[in-house]
Amino acid sequence: MISAAQIVSFIEVHNRRNLEYRDKLIAGGIWLDEARPVELHFWADEQMGAAMLARSLYQSGFLVLMLAPSEQEDGNVRWSIQIGLKTPIARILSADFTEAMVRLAADHSAEFDGWGASF
């Protein structure tokens, strides 16, 4: 179970990372209001949590790209969930979106690991 303090910490870390990334994107001439393909990444320790998170995201209109076990360096298995959508980068960078993803993941005993897009 992810604690309330951990959730707040995860949100703060993602928001700081997003602010830094936003500045780099703007400096690189990336138009933040242009819809682009984006991938969101999540991790879960249990298959059930991973499946339920993927289901919740799918029901919210996201495309599930991958739901698979991944052996970690320590020999443990974690479940990788990758989600796709086409949306403006400004939406992904928003604090509200970040908080929603962190909290949704936590509701399923998972972690939001971040996002990526091709530029």
Backbone torsions as a table, in degrees:
resi	resn	phi	psi	omega
1	MET	NA	134.6	-179.8
2	ILE	-91.9	127.2	-175.7
3	SER	-76.9	162.5	177.5
4	ALA	-60.4	-38.2	179.3
5	ALA	-65.7	-39.5	177.7
6	GLN	-65.3	-40.1	179.1
7	ILE	-60.2	-47.9	179.2
8	VAL	-60.2	-43.1	179.6
9	SER	-62.9	-44.7	178.7
10	PHE	-60.3	-43.3	179.6
11	ILE	-61.3	-45.7	-179.5
12	GLU	-62.1	-43.1	179.7
13	VAL	-62.5	-46.6	179.6
14	HIS	-64.2	-41.2	-180.0
15	ASN	-64.7	-40.1	176.5
16	ARG	-63.7	-44.5	179.0
17	ARG	-61.8	-42.0	179.9
18	ASN	-64.2	-39.2	178.2
19	LEU	-63.4	-42.8	177.5
20	GLU	-64.1	-43.7	-179.2
21	TYR	-66.3	-39.5	178.8
22	ARG	-57.3	-46.7	179.9
23	ASP	-60.9	-41.2	178.5
24	LYS	-65.5	-40.3	180.0
25	LEU	-64.4	-45.7	179.6
26	ILE	-62.6	-44.4	178.7
27	ALA	-61.7	-30.1	178.9
28	GLY	-85.0	3.1	178.0
29	GLY	80.3	17.7	179.1
30	ILE	-79.4	129.0	178.6
31	TRP	-83.0	112.7	-172.5
32	LEU	-74.3	-18.2	-179.4
33	ASP	-92.2	0.2	178.5
34	GLU	-84.8	130.0	178.9
35	ALA	-68.8	133.5	-179.9
36	ARG	-138.9	154.3	172.8
37	PRO	-66.4	131.9	-178.4
38	VAL	-131.8	143.6	173.8
39	GLU	-116.0	135.2	175.6
40	LEU	-107.8	142.4	-176.8
41	HIS	-122.1	136.3	179.8
42	PHE	-134.6	156.4	173.8
43	TRP	-129.9	141.6	174.9
44	ALA	-135.7	145.3	179.2
45	ASP	-80.6	-23.0	-176.3
46	GLU	-122.4	145.8	180.0
47	GLN	-60.7	-41.4	-177.7
48	MET	-62.7	-45.7	177.9
49	GLY	-61.1	-41.2	178.8
50	ALA	-62.8	-45.1	-179.1
51	ALA	-65.7	-41.2	-179.9
52	MET	-69.0	-37.3	175.8
53	LEU	-64.6	-46.7	178.7
54	ALA	-58.8	-41.4	178.5
55	ARG	-62.4	-45.6	179.7
56	SER	-62.0	-42.2	179.2
57	LEU	-66.1	-42.5	178.3
58	TYR	-60.8	-44.0	179.8
59	GLN	-66.5	-19.8	177.0
60	SER	-90.4	4.8	175.2
61	GLY	100.4	5.1	178.3
62	PHE	-88.0	155.1	177.9
63	LEU	-97.2	124.5	177.3
64	VAL	-82.1	115.3	-178.9
65	LEU	-91.5	-33.1	-178.3
66	MET	-156.8	141.0	172.6
67	LEU	-143.6	100.6	-171.7
68	ALA	-151.2	150.5	175.1
69	PRO	-73.2	150.7	179.4
70	SER	-140.8	118.4	179.0
71	GLU	-74.1	130.3	-178.4
72	GLN	-90.3	167.4	-179.6
73	GLU	-57.9	-31.3	-178.5
74	ASP	-84.1	3.9	178.7
75	GLY	91.4	-13.1	177.3
76	ASN	-74.9	158.1	177.3
77	VAL	-108.7	129.3	172.9
78	ARG	-120.0	157.0	-179.3
79	TRP	-101.3	128.0	179.1
80	SER	-97.1	131.3	176.5
81	ILE	-123.5	122.6	177.1
82	GLN	-120.5	131.8	-174.4
83	ILE	-122.3	141.7	178.0
84	GLY	-119.0	151.8	173.6
85	LEU	-162.4	162.0	174.3
86	LYS	-115.6	116.9	-173.4
87	THR	-158.3	159.4	174.3
88	PRO	-63.1	140.3	178.7
89	ILE	-59.8	-31.4	178.7
90	ALA	-57.2	-35.9	178.6
91	ARG	-66.0	-44.2	-178.4
92	ILE	-66.3	-34.3	-179.4
93	LEU	-76.0	-13.9	-174.4
94	SER	-68.9	144.6	179.1
95	ALA	-62.2	-35.8	179.9
96	ASP	-64.5	-43.3	179.7
97	PHE	-64.3	-45.3	-179.6
98	THR	-59.5	-47.6	179.7
99	GLU	-60.5	-42.2	-180.0
100	ALA	-61.2	-42.3	-179.0
101	MET	-69.1	-42.0	179.0
102	VAL	-63.2	-45.0	-177.9
103	ARG	-69.9	-39.2	177.9
104	LEU	-62.9	-44.1	178.1
105	ALA	-60.4	-46.7	-178.9
106	ALA	-61.3	-34.4	177.7
107	ASP	-60.2	-21.7	-178.5
108	HIS	-114.5	23.9	179.9
109	SER	54.1	41.2	-180.0
110	ALA	-128.5	174.2	179.2
111	GLU	-125.9	137.1	171.1
112	PHE	-79.6	122.1	-175.3
113	ASP	-98.2	-12.4	179.1
114	GLY	127.4	-165.2	-175.2
115	TRP	-143.1	167.2	177.1
116	GLY	-152.2	156.1	178.6
117	ALA	-151.2	152.4	175.1
118	SER	-88.6	137.5	179.7
119	PHE	-122.4	NA	NA
